[in-house]
């Protein structure tokens, strides 16, 4: 059976009904949007220094900031970027020979060793306590003798050490300063 055509009264009521639905949807959308705004809350000012925890390493001081950040968050990639391709870590081992000797390793061993340290300890805090000596050798090389404290917290072991490091930094072609040589003078 064919459908009955709509009466004029029914035709006039459809647009009104559609308008009511549209108005109701807009009202709900407006209420939903405005409920997210608090007119009494103060505006937050954006501090550009808080934007980046990771610095561009355009100075040795920025490198030290990234160094602390890499330890705090166990960021192996950032730590690797702190090290020059010709990096050398040196330390004194009193158990070698009769009077001890300086031992050293390169970047590959340093990255593996530090990665293990990051995985072993749940919390790591590296504080740079003070600079004892600074020498700008050239525009691309600087030597810094600095005091530090490293605290490591693990499930079975808590460890804290304080010491000094003699760092030789080199400014690379990408404009970043990196550690070329680190002589560790910790009190182990």
C-alpha positions in Angstrom: 0.0 0.0 0.0 1.5 3.4 -0.9 2.4 5.7 1.9 0.1 8.6 2.7 1.6 12.0 2.0 2.2 14.2 5.0 -0.4 16.7 5.8 0.5 20.4 5.8 0.4 20.4 9.6 2.9 17.5 9.8 5.2 19.2 7.3 5.4 22.4 9.4 6.2 20.5 12.6 9.3 18.7 11.1 11.4 21.8 10.6 10.5 23.0 14.1 11.4 19.7 15.6 14.7 19.7 13.7 15.4 23.2 14.9 14.7 22.2 18.5 17.1 19.2 18.2 19.8 21.4 16.6 19.3 24.1 19.3 19.4 21.4 22.0 22.7 20.0 20.6 24.3 23.4 20.4 23.2 24.2 24.0 24.8 20.9 25.2 28.0 21.6 23.3 28.2 25.1 24.7 27.6 23.9 28.3 30.2 21.1 27.8 32.8 23.5 26.5 32.2 26.2 29.1 32.4 23.7 31.9 36.1 23.1 31.1 36.9 26.8 31.7 37.5 28.0 35.3 37.1 31.8 35.2 38.7 32.1 38.7 41.9 30.3 37.9 45.0 32.4 37.3 46.7 32.2 33.9 49.9 30.3 33.9 52.9 32.1 32.6 55.2 30.1 30.4 58.8 30.2 31.5 61.1 29.4 28.5 63.7 27.9 30.8 61.3 25.2 32.0 60.6 24.1 28.4 63.6 22.0 28.0 65.2 19.8 30.6 67.6 18.7 28.0 69.9 21.5 26.9 71.5 21.9 23.5 75.0 21.4 25.1 76.2 24.7 23.7 78.4 25.2 26.8 80.2 22.9 29.2 77.7 24.0 31.9 74.8 22.8 29.7 76.6 19.5 29.2 76.8 19.1 33.0 73.1 19.7 33.2 72.4 17.0 30.6 74.8 14.7 32.5 72.7 15.0 35.7 69.5 14.6 33.7 70.8 11.4 32.0 71.6 9.9 35.4 68.3 11.0 37.1 66.2 9.5 34.3 68.5 6.6 33.2 68.6 8.0 29.7 71.3 6.0 27.9 70.8 7.8 24.6 71.3 11.2 26.2 74.3 9.9 28.1 75.9 8.6 24.9 75.5 12.0 23.3 77.6 13.5 26.1 80.6 11.5 25.0 83.0 12.4 22.2 83.7 9.7 19.7 87.3 9.5 21.0 86.1 9.5 24.7 88.4 8.0 27.4 87.5 7.2 31.0 90.5 7.0 33.4 90.6 5.9 37.0 93.2 4.8 39.5 93.1 1.2 40.6 95.1 0.6 43.8 94.9 -3.2 43.3 97.0 -3.3 40.2 100.7 -4.1 40.8 102.4 -3.2 44.0 101.4 0.5 44.1 98.4 0.7 41.8 98.1 2.0 38.3 95.8 4.1 36.1 93.3 2.1 34.1 91.2 3.3 31.2 88.5 2.4 28.7 86.8 4.0 25.7 83.3 5.1 24.7 81.9 1.6 24.0 82.8 0.2 27.4 81.6 3.4 29.1 78.2 3.3 27.5 77.7 -0.4 28.4 78.9 0.1 32.0 76.7 3.1 32.5 73.7 1.4 30.9 74.2 -1.5 33.4 74.3 1.0 36.2 71.1 2.6 35.0 69.3 -0.8 34.9 70.7 -1.9 38.3 69.6 1.1 40.4 66.0 2.4 40.5 67.1 5.9 41.6 70.2 7.8 40.7 71.1 11.3 41.7 74.2 13.1 40.4 74.9 16.5 42.0 77.6 18.8 40.8 78.9 20.5 44.0 81.4 23.0 42.7 84.0 23.8 40.1 87.5 23.8 41.5 89.3 24.8 38.3 88.4 25.8 34.7 90.8 26.4 31.8 89.6 27.4 28.3 92.4 25.9 26.3 91.0 27.0 23.0 87.6 27.9 21.4 86.9 24.2 21.1 88.6 22.7 24.2 88.0 23.3 27.9 89.3 21.5 31.0 87.1 21.5 34.2 88.0 20.0 37.6 84.7 19.5 39.4 83.4 18.0 42.7 80.4 15.7 42.5 78.2 13.4 44.7 76.5 10.4 43.2 73.7 8.6 45.1 72.4 5.2 43.9 69.4 3.4 45.3 68.6 -0.1 44.4 66.3 -2.8 45.9 69.2 -4.5 47.6 71.9 -1.8 47.7 72.1 1.9 48.5 75.4 3.5 47.6 76.8 7.0 47.8 80.1 8.4 46.7 81.7 11.8 46.5 84.7 12.6 44.4 86.3 14.8 41.8 86.5 14.6 38.1 88.9 16.2 35.6 86.9 16.6 32.4 88.3 17.6 29.1 85.5 18.9 26.8 85.7 19.3 23.0 83.3 21.4 21.0 82.2 19.3 18.0 81.3 20.4 14.5 77.6 20.2 15.4 78.2 22.9 18.0 77.7 20.6 21.0 80.3 20.2 23.7 81.2 16.6 24.5 83.4 14.9 27.0 86.7 13.9 25.4 88.4 12.6 28.6 87.2 12.0 32.2 89.8 11.3 34.9 87.8 10.0 37.9 89.1 10.8 41.4 86.3 9.3 43.5 86.8 8.1 47.0 86.0 4.5 46.4 
